[in-house]
Amino acid sequence: MGEVFAGRYELIDPIGRGGVGAVWRAWDHRRRRYVAAKVLQQSDAHALLRFVREQALRIDHPHVLAPASWAADDDKVLFTMDLVSGGSLAHVIGDYGPLPPRFVCSLLDQLLSGLAAVHAEGVVHRDIKPANILLEATGTGRPHLRLSDFGISMRKGEPRLTETNYVVGTPGYFAPEQMMGAEPDFPADLFAVGLVALYLLQGQKPDSRALVEHFAAHGTPGAPQGIPEPLWQVLAGLLQPDPQTRFRTATGARKALTSAVEMLPEPGIDDEPVEVFDQLGPLPVGFGPDGPTAHGKATTDAESGRRGQDALDALDTPAAQGTQGAPGGAPVPAASETGSFHLAPPPYQPTPPPQPQPVQPSVPAHAASPHHPAAQDFAQARTAAVPYEQALTRQYTDQGPQVPPQAHMASHALSHAPSHAPLVARQKRPGPPPKVAIPVLLVALICFAVGIWAFTQA
């Protein structure tokens, strides 16, 4: 049993590695289901900001694997996604080599559909490659593709996190304009889609540099061996070195692909079907299809804590910085070649407790100066009546009007002043002198009499 992360996610076993962190199979105790958890080791500001950008992406599409939730625990943060068990396109090529054209067209159609949804949100992926394109374990049924790993994606117009002369991505899948330092744009993603299609059809990574040079020197070449001409025309539209002559949108490329599929020959009876296997392997002891088992719950707390801590510490080992191993010792292809960052978290520095202020001894009220008795009484009563209180940390919430310090202290001092302290008598305000008051009253009586007389005459 692994240690529960942030009170919710229990890390079980590593299943891969992304550009900025390791990917784990985890159990969500709140939603009662298995998820994929991408754990970041907090390092520099760029890695954290990229992680925040990735977890903030919310795209609901059947062919996009976007983050669903996130959590933090001490110096580690993670976000979770749906658990996809069929591995990546690299696994399928490793099992079968070059794939049939119709099967490739089905994958390309789903990839372009997901990419159109990503571009509709104004996001440029910037790292489309076989390792970032995952598959559900559908067996010999229709494949189900998921575009993943938005670690270096960015919205058009957002500030770049790298210098203008520094390119972020995976070598071999750059568009020519990216190598020239152009701003990320949608056609660059479509160029990478064309390279992925060649990889699926030929069973090996294409030489993008030689391909671009051939296009620039001789124009669009003929269809390579094993690639039908209608499909090659679509791929050539994705692989044009000039972004102005390339497909501008994923939707446009998808429409052209649909037309090309209608002209492809039907698959033969003897063609071997492509099966997408479960690449994750069996669950460790203590876990079942419905989560932790009763046997696993009976494990002692010490053993549980040890295994969980070993799982988290594995992220800090040199082996974890490269390719993670799958259960049973089988190597798992690296999920990204864009690099990762790891620095130790800043040391914890406890806040020293506040030092109490010495209380001034009170001075008797009768020691006040005869010239300023009231002012001196206020000062001495205020010092004696307000004891030291340790400052408390409070949340920033709406509060009532603040009383000026002097008025507050004065009222506090009066309410807590010693009983023997003399109080200043409140003086009565004098009224108007008789010379003024008597004529005013006589005039008022005359006006009253005139009013009554006028009322009786009416």
Buried (B, 14 or more C-beta within 10 A) or exposed (E): BBBBBEEBBBBBBBBBBBBBBBBBBBBBBEEEEBBBBBBBBBBEEEBBEBBEBBBEBEBEBEBBBBBBBBBEBEEBBBBBBBBBBBBBBBBBBEBBEBBBBBBBBBBBBBBBBBBBBBBEBEBBBBBBBBBBBBBBBBBEEEBBBBBBBBBBBBEEEEEEBEEEEEBBBBEBBBBBBBEEEEEBBBBBBBBBBBBBBBBBBBBEBBEBEEBBEBBEEEEBEEBEEEBBEBBBBBBBBBBBBEBEEBBBBBBBBBBBBEEBBEEBEEEEEEEEEBBBBEBBBEBBEBBEEEBBBEEBEEBEEEEBEEBBEEBBEBBEEEEBBEBBBBBEEEEBBBBBBBEBBBEEEEEEEEEEEEEEEEEEEBBEBEEBEEEEBEEBBBBBBBBBBBEEEEEEEEEEEEEEEEEEEEEEBBEBBBEEBEEEBEEEEEEEEEEEEEEEEEEEEEEEEEEEEEEEEEEEEE
